[in-house]
Amino acid sequence: MKRSILLILLFVPMFLTALVACKHSTDAQPAVCRLISTTDQLIEANGRLTDEMQRTFTYNNALLTSVAERSTNQEAGFLLERANQRVVRAANGATAMALAYESSATQPGSATFTQANRVMSTFTMVYNAAGRMTRIVESRSVLPGNSLTVARDFTFTYDDAGNLTTEQTRSTLIDGTMVAQQTEYTPGANPSPYTQFSERALLTVVALSQGVETRPGRFWHLNAPLAQKSYVLTSSGTRGNLRDSSTFAPVYDATNKLVNQAQQAYLFQLSDPTPVTKRNKQTYEYQCD
């Protein structure tokens, strides 16, 4: 009898230890992954790299701390400053982006881009009830080199599931002429790499301030698109000629993160019935913890 009691006393702690270990395993939280870099490369048919755009992001305790952008012709990096748990400034020496919020808003309603205290451009942003950007307007006080565009107006439309379906761009030129286009997206079934990015509004204004980005809707996709088509918009707002058409071949890892995709694009010109073919490769890197 004593031996039986002793065996029970020895078994109970072992059982509890195994139970606790099993519970810890069951309750283990999935890794949180954050986007740390994106690269878009234009590759010719012979394999030669002719253009590249890279964006990189750093974090501290899950908070975004910097945004950097490097293209073939320029490079810029911004360190973020916060107040009341919101990003209020992104700065790189004398170059800065200041963000302004309504009293209780979590996303900025406007932003001002300056260089050496000179206002280069201002932005105003609008969001829907779900927090997705529906419009951003850029007004330029100083034109970037070789640009004739004084203002850009981007509007975004979403379906009931939250996927970006159309992106419309209206550019006002220095002589008052307006040029407009509309891009139609076909959403896929898997998430965009920007879905969990915490500061999409900031990324949007920083990217537009550098003059390279022409489709900021890429930051607001819920699911990554499988295809896109861009049309000229007439003065009445109806679709005109097809400007370009692209398809995407995405590759996802075992945890459903987009890691790379090939883009096949066709550019159409009125003077030539044969479209120009472009091939891009986009890659995405993450930090998981």
N, C-alpha and C positions, 0 to 999 in steps of 0.2 A: 504493500500500500504506500509506504513512504517513497519507494522507488517510482511509483506511478505519479505521485504528487510532484516529485522532483523533476520528472520528465515534462510534465505539464508546465511547471514554472519556467523551465528552460525554453520550451517551445513558444510560449506566449510572447516574449520579447522578440524572438526571431520572426514570428508572424506579424507583429506590429511594425517591425522594421521593413519587412517586405511590403506591407500594405502602404506605408508612408512612401517608400521608393516608387511603388506603382502609381500612387496618387500624384507625386511630383512629375512623373513621366506623362501622365494623362493631362495635367494642368500646364504642361510646357507651352509657352507662347510661341507663335510662329515668328520667324525673323522679320524685322522691319527693314525694308530696303529703300534706299534713297538714291535718286538719280545724281550721279557725280560728273558725267560727261556725255555729250552728244557730238557726233562727227558726221558731216555731210560731205561726201567726196564726189566730184564730177570726174568720171573716168571715160576716156576715149576708147574707141573700138579696139585699138592696139594695146590697151591696158595702161596707157600713160595717164597719170594724174594731172589734171589741168586746173582744178580749183578745189578749195577746201574751206569749210566753215566748221569751227569747233567752239563749243561752249562748255565751260567747266564750273562746278559748284562745290563749295566746301561747307562743312557743318561743324557745330559744336553743341554737344548735348541735344541733338536732333534739330537744332535751330540753324537755318541757313545763315551763313556768315559772309559769303562772297559770291559774286557772279562775274565770270570773265568770258570774253568773246574774242576769238582770233580768226581772221579771214586772211585771204591771200594778200590783201593790201593794208590791213590795219589790225590793231590789237588794243583791247581795253579791258581793265579789271576794276571792279567796284567792291569796296568793303561796306557792309551794311551797318547802319546805326538804328537802334530801337528805342522807343519810348512808349510806356504803357502797353508793352508786349506787341507793338506794331512797328513795322519798318517805316521809318520816317525819312531816311536819307541813305543814298548809296553814293559813295565818293571815291574818286581816284585823283588825289592831289587837288588841283584847281578845277577839276571837272566833277560835277555832282548832279544827282537827280534827287530833288526834294519831293516827298509825297505828302499830300494833305488828305485828311479824313473828316467826315461828318462826326459829330460828337460820339456816337456809339457804334459807328461802322467798323467792321473788321477788314474791309478792303478800301483802298484809296479811291477817292472820287476825282482827284486831279494830281498832276505832277508837273514839275518845272525842271527843265534840263538847262544847266548853266556851264559856261567855261570862263574861268577867270572873272566870275561874278557877272558875266554878260549872259542874258537870257538868249538861248539858242532856239528853244521850242517849248511849247506848253501842250499838255495833254488833258483831256477830260474823258472820264470813263463812266459807263452805265452798266448795271448788272440786272439780271432777272431775280425772281424770288429765290431761286436755287443757288444764287451766288455766281452764276456764270456770266461772263462779260458778254453784253449784247452790242455794245458800241464803244469805239474809242476814236477820238478826233485829235489829230496833231496839227497845231498851227505853228509854222516856222517863222521866227524873227530873223534868223540868219540861215541862208541856204547852204547846204553841204556842197562841196566842190562838184562842179559839172551838173548840178541839179537845177531844174527849172520849176520844181514843185514847191508851192508855198503852203499847201495844206493837204492832208490826207484824212479821209473819213472811212473807217472800217465798220461794217455792221455784220453781226453774226446771228444766224437762225439755227434753232435746235429742234429736234423732234421730241416727242413725248417721253422718250427714254433718256433724253439728255445728250444725245449725240449731235455734234455739229454737222449740219447738212448743207448750209450755204454760207459763203463769205463774200461780201460785196465791198468793193473798194472804189471810192471816188477821189480822184486827185485833181486839185486845182492848180493850174500852171500860172506862171508869173504874169502872163498876158490875159488872164481871166478864163482861158479855155478849161473846160472840165473833161477829163478822161475817166471812163468808168469800166469796170469789169466785174463779173460774178463767177465765183468758183463753186461748183457743186461737188459734194463729197459723198462717196458710198461707204458708210461705216462698216467695219468688220465686226467680228464677235469677241475680239480680245482687247484688253485695255491698252490705251495709249501710254507711253512712258511718262507723260506729264500728268496723268490722272491723280497721283498722290503728291505731286510737287506742291509745296506749301505756299509759294509766293509767285503765283502765275501772273498776277497783275504787275508786280514789279518786273518780272522777266519780260513781259510784253513791252513796257515802256522803255526799258533799257535796250532791248533788241531794236525797237523802232528808232531810238535816238542815234544808233550807230549807222543808219542809212542803208544797211544791207538787207534787212528783213523786209519782205514784201507780202508775206502771208502770215500775219501773227495769229491767225486762227489755229495754227499748228499747236499752240500751247493750250488750247481749250477743247481739244478732242477728248471725249470720254473713252470711246473705243477708237483704236487706230484705223484710219481709212484704208480701204483696199483699192480705191480708184478716185480720181478727181478730174474734172473737166472745167476749163475756164473759157468764158465767152465775153466778147465785147458787149457792153451795154449801150444801147442807143440813147439819144437825148430824151426819149419818152420812157426809158426804163425797161424796154424789152430787149431780149437777147438778140445779138447780132451774130457775127462770125465766131466760129470756134477758134480760140487762140492756142490752146494747148490741151493735151490729154495725157494722163499718167495712170499707170497701174503699179501696184506695190506687191512684193512677195515677202511678207514678214516671216521672221524666224523667232520663235519663243522658246524660252528654256523650260525646265521641268516645273518651275513655280509660276509660269505664265507671265514672265517678264519679256518684253520685246528686246532682243539683243542685237538684231540687225535686220535690214531689209534692202532689197534691190528695187530701185525705181526705174521704170522704163517710160520715158517721156517723148511725146511727139509735138513739135512746135510747128504751127501752121502759119503760112504767109500768103497774102493775096497774090503776090507776084509769082508764086511758085506752087503748083498743085501738089508737089511732093514734100511731105513734112520733113523737118530736120529731126533726127533722132538723138536723144540724150540719155545717158545711163548714169545714174547716181547710186552710191551705196551709203546708207546711213547706219551708224552703229551707236549703241547705247551701253553705258557702263553704270554699275550700281555699287553702293556700299551697304552691306547688310549687317545688322547686329541684333 
